[in-house]
Amino acid sequence: MAERKPKLSHVDAHGRVQMVDVGGKEPTRRTACAEGWICMQPATLAAIRQNAVEKGDVLAVAQIAGITAGKRAAEWIPLCHPLQIDLIDVSLTLEEDLPGVRIEARAGVTGRTGAEMEALVAVSAALLTVYDMCKALDRTMEISAIRLVEKRGGRSGTWQRHAT
């Protein structure tokens, strides 16, 4: 028996890219959580902790950048639907073990499609902002593991990443 390929929703019957039509779906509450981190030299982490980075308060600026970007995910991702977002929450945690900053973003919407891209874009923008604000101190910084942690709502229900 031949293995069936999953149908790609962003490709039409002729193989052309298309935006998915979600008009027939009922609006439901949908949430998503994403995370990522940026590793850096211990001295860079100390400068962030002490609010001694010349460009300003790294954590506050990165948080605002993440919130702003999450609300504009459709401008980053060509086939992403623009959503009337109810919630973007971005939290940044200083982690000595990395050393670096762990960022988590939660997005919520009552709509016809999920908020995964909004959470992922929020994390990405916040991480890039940390890099931008600290690059004069540390060119070795490395952004890692941007990933979806959980999504709830919609036809497919709840999905959670298993601990690895």
Order of alpha helices (4+ residues) and beta strands (2+ residues): beta-alpha-alpha-alpha-beta-beta-alpha-beta-beta
